[in-house]
Structures are given as C-alpha cells and as structure tokens.
Amino acid sequence: MADSPEIPPFMDPQQFMKLFEQTAIATTDPLKAYHAAMDAWGTVLEPLAKAGRDKLDTTDRRFAAPQWEHPVFDLVRQSYQVMSEYMLAAADQLDGLSEQDKAKMGFALRSIIEAMSPANSPFTNPVALERALESKGASLMSGLQYLMQDMQRGQLTHTDPNAFTLGENIAATPGKVVHQTPLYQLIQYDPTTEKVLETPLIIFPPWINRFYILDLTAEKSFIKYCVDQGITVFIVSWKSADASMKDVIWDDYITAQIDAIDTVRSALDVPDVHTIGYCVAGTTLAATLAVLAATDTADKVRSATFFTAQVDFSSSGELLHFIDDQQIAMTEALSAPQGYLDGRFLALTFNMLRGKDLIWSTVVKNYLLGEDYPAFDLLHWNGDVTNLPAKWHRNYLVDLYRDNRLVKPNDLSVLGTPIDLRRVQTPTYIQAGREDHIAPAESVWKLQEHFTGPTKFVLAGSGHIAGVVNPPAHHKYQYWTNDTSPPSFAAFIAGATETKGSWWPDWLSWLTEKGDTRVPATGPRQPGQGTLKALESAPGSYVKAR
C-alpha cells in the first residue's frame, strides 16, 4: 500500500480542514468568498511569506498598497523580485559582449521585466481583484473602454483630455504673436511692471515638444515668472512638422534662431538679447552661437542659458540604446511615406525610459482599476506630441548622437560655416537635472568643456522637466552650486553647496549681473505697439496644430 501524501509541516490537519471548508463556501457574495479564501490561504502561507519579507524592495511603489501584504500576494511579489534579480544578474555576466551591447541588452531586459510585473495583470494584482469584485466588474469595463480609446488614438492617455484648454487655464500668460515664418511663431508677452530690463529675453524651447512646458498653469509658469521680474520675454513656438517640412534640416532651425534674434533686436532697437535654449533647442543654440562667433556677430547675444542641453553626446544615457543602424533604419521607414516622424513614436520612446511611471502605472490605474484620469497640467503637456521633420531627425541622430560630431572642431558646417564650439565666449549659465534620464547631468556638464567664455553650472534636484519647472513658491527640491571652478563633474559634486528650493532666483541674479538697466514698458515693449504688429493672441495657432 502506497504511503499517504504528507501534509506540509507548516500545515496541521486542522488548518487543512479549515482551508478546505472556507474555500468551498457557497455564497452569493463573490467578495465575501474571495476574502474567506484569501484568509484561509493566508494562514497557511504566512510562514513562507514572512521568511523572505526582509529581502523586499520597500521603495517599489508598484507593490506599496496594503493588499500586497497578504501572504498570498506577498509571495507573488517576492517571487517576481527574485526572478527579476536573477535575470538581470545573468545578463550582466554574459561573456563576449561589448559594454554597449550589454547596456542595450540590460535596457531591453528591464523593459520586459517591467512588463511581466504581477501588478500589471488583473489576476495577480490584489487591488484590481478587490476593485473588480466590489464594483461587480464595472472597474474592468471602464478600464476596457479606456484601453479601446487609447488603441484608437495610438497613444497612452495620462490625464483628463478635457481638463485643460490652451490660452485659458494652460499656456495662458497674456501676449501676442508678433512674427511668423513657415517654421515658427514668435510670441511677445505683455509686461506686468512699469519698467523692464533693457535687454530682452528670447526663449528657444525644444520642437520635440510644445513650448508651453514653460507656461503651464500660472503658478508653474517660468514665462510668467520672468515677466513679473521685469523682463521683456519672447518665446519661439515651433510648427509641428507636416508634409510641407519634409526637406527641413538642422540649418533651418539655426537660421530660425538667428532670425528671431535679429527680429527682436530690430523691433526693440537694442544691440543684443539674452537667450535660453532648452534640450535640443539648447544644442542648436550652441551651434548658433558658434556660427555667430565665426561670422564676427557674437555680440548679438549678451548671455546664453541652457536648460538640460547636451553638445557632447558621449555620455548621453539610455537614449543611446535607441540609436544604432537598425533603429535609424526603422525610424526612416516610419517617416518616409509622409516626410515626418509621427510624434507618437517619439513619445513612446521617452515613456519607455521611465516605463514603470509613464506606461505601467497608467495600465494599472486606468485599465485595471478603471480610475478616471487626473487633471494634471504636466501630463497634459507630455501627451501633446509634435511631429518631427524626417531629414532633420535622421541627421540629428546620426551626426550628433551616434557620431558626436558637434564637439569635433570644424567637422560640421551650418549655412556654409564650420562649427567650432571653442569660439563661443558668450557668458553662459548651464542648468542640469540630477535625476535627468534624457540628458544626464554629467553629459550636460561637458558643455562648458567646449566653450571658452565664462560659465556657471547649476545642478537642480529632480529630472528633465521637474528640475526645470520648479517655481520658487512651491518650495520644492534644491540645487547645488560650486564656485571653485571644479575640473570635473565629480569634483563639482564633491565640493557643491546645496540650497533648498528653486534655482530660478539664482539664475535671475546671474542674468541681472549682465546688466540691470531698466526702461519704460511702453511702445514696442507692449506687444503689437511697435514695428512688429500683433498677428494673433498668445499662445498662437502653431501650438494648436495637430
């Protein structure tokens, strides 16, 4: 006679019978039955779950809900963590791969592991299970509706699409479009002070996104902050690419920056301007300054500020994983039919860099839990994608990211002028984000290694967006400075002084050191009152084009 199967040592016969009885309960209340079964299994599995609990990553927000503390789901998350760590460690120990290939494999593997998380499934996410039972399936039906809507638009939704209206409660700083070309609109903002700095400011935002990242709600608006400090502010609103822009290249964006500088100088009858370049527009501003220096017109720009901008792409982070011959060929194939790259593809790329926060958290909250979308201005902007000219995008990936030609003196030419960043002597303020995953701080630091003029480097808390959009009134984050002229980024960190709050006042102080002469905010300082006539009200029509 065969031996009877042994009952595991952690389960005595009475526990076993109790488990059987509770899981066999017939009830018309699914939620009650679910909790009864979970309580029974919890009693059985508690010793196993408790044994590995000290190895859990307590900072992983995917498993922060109290429902994950139940032994059944505690074991699920523990198993997932063990599996994840094993897979990543195994990949890291592979022989015969270059460091670059290892980095690509690691990124791909992390993306797969994030997708495999038990939090992403309605069958292994205890919060989703409870919500479905409590709502009698209504949460899953709502989630399915959200999923179908996103599939139709070909893009994840992160925020309530009806919560914000351009010109009303977002991008609402008063101003006028005073100049327009096929590539950009130039917006001048209404002054709010009786006198303003004599030297105006021109902001060049990235054309990869909409300009109003710097003009979100009023309390977050960098533009409004500058206007309220008595600065005459202009900003460029780039046109989202369409078929008419299939031949646009980098030279055209540099031409546009020079055109904007000359337009403002002429309109206000001033010799020079302050400039800001954000991200890719900052990279372009560096080239623009080099062109001006090479043509003996560098004095048109009194100062240059760079928000999270790179010129040396040798340490440009995880985006390099998307830039090889195969990826470039795929990008060309996607943009070839219409002559521009659909902005949704680029949005997906950036979202993948923070998959847990920008992809899978949305899957859980909206698809599994059926929650309504929040009214969040930053997420609204993040989903407001722009298309990119195909030729420019390819040249940018190949010449700058892949081949790093911008920092090789005279290797690239723009408008027939060789680019040598060493010619740039314009006073420069460089801002980087400590947690920036798009333009890593150490990569941004390298900009001052190529300019020969005076530079100031500031490291802001947070990342590519929140590190920039951090108004003083919010009292968030911090920034670091180092006045000892450190020779490296590591030396900067080692000797840096931390200041709580926003870096905006530090930048303003630096800017006014370059000249604090004030003039009445009248005549051409009022949009449309000088030689530049008002074409339409801010934020203009280019930002609304889809």
Phi, psi and omega in degrees: 000132182291147177294144177290144179298137181284140172281129181311146186298337181275002183230108177279166184303324181294319177298319181299315180293322179296318178300314182297316182294317185289323180283348179261004183298130175267121183213153177272359180253098182301323182294321179293319178296319180300312181294323179297315180295318180296321179296320180294311180293331178296320178299321182289318190266353184306315180299322179293315181296319183295328184297329183251006187293330182289350180265359182288149173275102185287350181269355182282105186291343179297333185242029185274341182296145182300335179299334180287350178284343178299136184309323180298310184278337173298317178293325178298312181290326176296317179298319179297318181294318179298315179299317181297313182296322180294315182297316181293320179294320179297319180294323182291338183265004180295138179264160174081009179247143174290163179299324179294316179293323177297319180296318178296316180296318179298318178296313180298318181293319177297323178296319178294316181297319177299321179292331183278358184304135177298341177292340185272358182247137178293344182270341181238006177257109185296330179293316179294321179298312180297317181298318180296318180290318180297321184268003182057039175090355183296325181296319179290326177293319177296318179297321178296322178296316177298319179298316181295321178297318180291325177295324179292321182272351177069030185197143176292140174261131181248343185213163180300115184293346182256007186279336186230142176232124181301134180087352180247294180240011173206145186053046189249007176298126185296137178182185182222147168283122185242358181200142183214137173231174177296347183253333183205159168249143178252122182254133173248135185260147181295132177290151177241004178237157182290328177234153182225160175303138179298320181273119182282170180241132173245127180253129176250100178279165178289140177276000173288337178224174179283148187295339191282011166302334178264009178212059178285219175298158190306321183286348179252359190283117173293324179298312180297321178301313181296316179299317182291343175272004178086037178249135172280113189251131169240146174222147178268130173250107184284149177279133174292133189297143171226188185299334181290347185251022184296338181257006180291133179232182184299324178306324183293324178288324176293318175302320180295319178296317178295320178298317179296318179299313181293323180297315181291318179301316181291317184295322182262357180055053178237153183283334185208174182222158165272149180227151172228134174236126184253125175056237184297330176288336173287318174304316180292322178298323177299317178294321178299315179298322178294321178295316178298319179295321181290337181254017176059036177233025182297338182289358175291338183243117181282323179209158177228132176243138182239121174263116174041051184248142180245145168238332177254112188261017181290340180232044190272016168080202191290343177298336178299339179293340182263007187235088170218180185301322181293315180294320180295319178297321179294319179297319178298319180294323181290328186260349185300314186301321185251351179084008176212156179267124178300127184300340181293330178292319179292322178300320178296320179300311180294323178296325180294333178294335176228059187301319182298321184274321189256350177242298190285332175295325176292318177303314183292306186295316188263321182275319183272318182268344179068024181287150175290154179287144178283162173264092187231114187300320182294319178290328176299313178298318183300327181271357181269079192281160175235152176272153183240138177302132187297315183294316178300314185298318179295313180298323179297313180296316185283307187287321186263300184293306186285311188261351175052046187278342185296330182267005175265110187308127174065015179280329176250146174236141178230129180057033179078007182246122177297142181262124175226103184298340179295342179286342187284117179242010180295132175305132192227135175247125185242120178250133177230157178256130185298329183249024183290122179262354180260312176236086184306144185304320180295329177287318178298322179307324186297342181304318183287348175284348183249333174281153179249356178274178180291135181230153171230127180252131179232129178257118182262149174294156180077203194242214191294330182251301183296334176291334177269309184273082183221079184295148182303325184295339182279341179054043182249155174060205182194176174214160183236140175230162178208112185268014185261012182054058182296144184279348183211166178296320178299320178292324176300311181299315184299325184249015186285149174256128182268136175235129181288145174095197187283148175273355182305313179299326177296317178297317181299318178297317178298318182295314183289340173296339180276001179143122184242021178295134181245148179228158179298142180275061182232177178059231184293350175285348173262123184307127177088358184263001179241214180289337176270112182274149180290125179266323176191169181282151173297147011270011178085177184266334181298322182290342181265349182288137182242000000 
